Amino acid sequence: MTYDITPIGRRGLLSFAATAFVAGIPWRPTAAETTDGAGASAPIQQLDAALLAAMKAGRNTPFAQRFAALAPVIEQTFDLDAVLAASIGLRWPDLPGDQKERLLAVFRRYTVASYAANFDNYTGQTFKISPAARNVGNGEVVVQTKIIAADGSSNQLDYVMRNGPSGWRAVDVLADGSISRVAVQRSDFRHLLTSGGVPALLGGLQQKVANLSGGMLA
């Protein structure tokens, strides 16, 4: 049996914004204050450097190799446990521990595979990070970034950061500065969980990993 799960956009996670607009799921900050973003920006600087390296490696580099290079950086940048819990929503606390472990394992692979598949072509792009982070309440800040093409056009890709025991980690990504990846995933995940429970969600994520990697990863 196969399951459908909405893909994150193919080119640099940017066309993901279009999916979110169709779903009608904006993300609205609760405050607009700014703060020194040095601490919160550090993980994003490391992520952007790794993504740039992956883009320069390009599609001639085996997918598994690009996946392996990105995996540790993405796991250090994101609080994937928190992202998955928020994406599943109210059902998460009631799931058995073994199901949570299986979901987290495949969700990690799905997240890394998404970045490896989408950041695979370099045509002179650069990343620019705003020096000031925006406070949005609840101890979270938004680190604003732009991906600037060689012709000067740009797309905004922001990260909601939370400071925890392991330091600053991203808990959401905002395409065009306002469209929440977690909100879009929550809509997709809810559909799968309603139709087939955890097996359907696992199957959907595994299928997506296979599709993103061209069958190199399952």
C-alpha positions as CSV (number, residue, x, y, z in Angstrom):
1,M,0.0,0.0,0.0
2,T,1.2,3.5,-0.7
3,Y,0.4,6.7,1.1
4,D,0.5,10.3,-0.1
5,I,2.2,13.0,1.9
6,T,2.6,16.5,0.6
7,P,6.2,17.1,-0.5
8,I,8.3,20.0,0.7
9,G,9.1,22.1,-2.4
10,R,11.7,20.8,-4.8
11,R,13.9,23.8,-5.2
12,G,15.5,24.8,-2.0
13,L,12.3,24.3,0.1
14,L,11.0,27.5,-1.5
15,S,8.1,26.2,-3.5
16,F,6.9,24.7,-0.3
17,A,5.5,28.1,0.4
18,A,3.0,27.6,-2.5
19,T,1.7,24.4,-0.9
20,A,1.2,26.3,2.4
21,F,-0.7,29.1,0.7
22,V,-3.0,26.6,-0.8
23,A,-3.5,25.1,2.6
24,G,-4.1,28.5,3.9
25,I,-1.9,28.2,7.0
26,P,0.0,31.4,7.9
27,W,2.2,31.7,10.9
28,R,1.7,34.9,12.9
29,P,4.3,36.2,15.5
30,T,3.0,37.3,18.8
31,A,5.5,40.2,19.1
32,A,7.8,42.2,16.9
33,E,10.7,43.1,19.1
34,T,14.2,42.5,18.0
35,T,17.2,41.2,20.0
36,D,20.8,40.3,19.5
37,G,20.7,37.3,17.4
38,A,24.3,36.0,17.7
39,G,23.5,33.0,19.8
40,A,20.3,32.0,18.0
41,S,21.9,32.6,14.6
42,A,25.0,30.4,15.2
43,P,23.2,27.1,14.3
44,I,21.7,28.7,11.2
45,Q,25.1,29.9,10.1
46,Q,26.4,26.3,10.3
47,L,23.3,25.0,8.5
48,D,23.7,27.5,5.7
49,A,27.4,26.7,5.3
50,A,26.5,23.0,5.0
51,L,23.7,23.6,2.5
52,L,26.0,25.7,0.4
53,A,28.6,22.9,0.4
54,A,25.8,20.4,-0.6
55,M,24.7,22.7,-3.4
56,K,28.2,23.0,-4.7
57,A,28.7,19.2,-4.5
58,G,25.6,19.0,-6.7
59,R,23.7,16.1,-8.2
60,N,26.9,14.5,-9.5
61,T,27.7,13.6,-5.9
62,P,25.8,10.5,-4.8
63,F,22.7,11.3,-2.8
64,A,23.8,9.1,0.1
65,Q,27.0,11.0,0.4
66,R,25.2,14.4,0.5
67,F,22.7,12.9,3.0
68,A,25.5,11.8,5.2
69,A,27.2,15.2,5.2
70,L,24.0,17.1,6.0
71,A,22.6,14.7,8.6
72,P,24.8,15.7,11.6
73,V,24.3,19.4,10.9
74,I,20.6,19.2,10.6
75,E,20.3,17.2,13.8
76,Q,22.3,19.8,15.6
77,T,20.3,22.7,14.1
78,F,16.8,21.4,14.7
79,D,15.1,20.1,17.7
80,L,13.5,17.3,15.6
81,D,11.8,15.8,18.6
82,A,9.9,19.0,19.2
83,V,9.2,19.5,15.5
84,L,7.7,16.1,15.2
85,A,5.6,16.4,18.3
86,A,4.2,19.8,17.1
87,S,3.6,18.3,13.6
88,I,1.6,15.4,15.1
89,G,-0.2,17.6,17.6
90,L,-2.5,16.5,20.3
91,R,-2.1,12.8,19.5
92,W,1.6,12.8,20.3
93,P,1.5,12.4,24.1
94,D,-0.8,9.4,23.9
95,L,1.3,7.4,21.4
96,P,3.2,4.4,22.8
97,G,6.9,4.9,23.2
98,D,7.9,2.4,20.6
99,Q,5.7,4.2,18.0
100,K,7.3,7.5,18.9
101,E,10.8,6.0,18.4
102,R,9.9,4.6,15.0
103,L,8.3,7.9,13.9
104,L,11.2,9.9,15.1
105,A,13.7,7.7,13.2
106,V,11.9,8.0,9.9
107,F,11.1,11.7,10.4
108,R,14.8,12.4,10.9
109,R,15.6,10.6,7.6
110,Y,12.7,12.5,5.9
111,T,14.0,15.9,7.1
112,V,17.6,15.3,6.0
113,A,16.5,13.8,2.7
114,S,14.3,16.9,2.0
115,Y,17.3,19.2,2.4
116,A,19.6,16.9,0.4
117,A,17.1,16.7,-2.5
118,N,16.2,20.4,-2.5
119,F,19.7,21.9,-2.1
120,D,21.5,20.1,-4.9
121,N,22.3,22.8,-7.4
122,Y,24.7,25.8,-7.2
123,T,24.3,28.7,-9.6
124,G,26.0,31.5,-7.5
125,Q,23.5,31.7,-4.7
126,T,24.5,33.2,-1.3
127,F,22.9,33.1,2.1
128,K,22.3,36.3,4.2
129,I,21.3,36.2,7.9
130,S,19.9,39.2,9.6
131,P,22.1,40.3,12.6
132,A,19.0,40.9,14.8
133,A,16.6,38.1,15.8
134,R,12.9,38.9,16.2
135,N,11.3,38.0,19.6
136,V,8.0,36.2,19.1
137,G,7.1,35.3,22.7
138,N,7.3,32.1,24.7
139,G,11.1,32.3,24.7
140,E,11.3,31.9,21.0
141,V,13.0,34.2,18.4
142,V,13.0,34.2,14.6
143,V,16.3,34.3,12.7
144,Q,15.6,35.8,9.3
145,T,17.6,34.6,6.3
146,K,17.5,35.2,2.6
147,I,18.7,33.0,-0.2
148,I,20.0,35.4,-2.8
149,A,20.4,34.3,-6.4
150,A,23.2,35.4,-8.8
151,D,20.8,37.9,-10.4
152,G,20.0,39.6,-7.1
153,S,16.5,38.1,-6.6
154,S,15.9,36.6,-3.2
155,N,13.6,34.3,-1.2
156,Q,13.1,34.5,2.5
157,L,13.5,31.4,4.7
158,D,13.3,32.1,8.4
159,Y,13.8,29.8,11.4
160,V,11.9,29.8,14.7
161,M,14.6,29.2,17.4
162,R,14.1,28.0,21.0
163,N,16.8,28.0,23.6
164,G,16.9,24.7,25.6
165,P,19.3,22.4,27.4
166,S,21.2,21.7,24.2
167,G,21.3,25.4,23.3
168,W,19.5,27.2,20.5
169,R,17.6,24.9,18.1
170,A,15.1,25.5,15.3
171,V,11.5,24.3,16.0
172,D,9.9,25.6,12.8
173,V,10.8,27.0,9.3
174,L,8.9,29.9,7.8
175,A,8.8,30.1,4.0
176,D,8.4,33.7,2.7
177,G,8.8,34.7,6.3
178,S,5.3,33.6,7.4
179,I,4.3,30.1,6.1
180,S,4.9,27.5,8.8
181,R,6.4,24.2,7.8
182,V,5.1,22.6,11.0
183,A,1.6,23.8,10.3
184,V,1.6,22.3,6.8
185,Q,3.1,19.0,8.1
186,R,0.4,18.9,10.9
187,S,-2.3,19.1,8.2
188,D,-0.7,16.3,6.2
189,F,0.1,14.1,9.2
190,R,-3.5,14.5,10.6
191,H,-4.9,13.2,7.3
192,L,-2.7,10.1,7.4
193,L,-3.2,9.4,11.1
194,T,-7.0,9.7,10.6
195,S,-7.0,7.4,7.6
196,G,-4.6,4.7,8.8
197,G,-3.0,5.6,12.1
198,V,0.7,5.4,12.8
199,P,1.3,2.8,10.1
200,A,0.0,5.2,7.5
201,L,2.2,8.0,8.7
202,L,5.2,5.8,8.8
203,G,4.5,4.5,5.3
204,G,4.0,8.0,4.0
205,L,7.3,9.2,5.4
206,Q,9.2,6.2,4.2
207,Q,7.7,6.6,0.7
208,K,8.7,10.2,0.6
209,V,12.3,9.4,1.7
210,A,12.5,6.9,-1.2
211,N,11.1,9.4,-3.7
212,L,13.4,12.2,-2.5
213,S,16.5,10.0,-2.7
214,G,15.6,8.4,-6.0
215,G,15.2,5.0,-4.3
216,M,18.7,5.2,-2.7
217,L,17.2,5.4,0.8
218,A,14.2,3.6,2.3
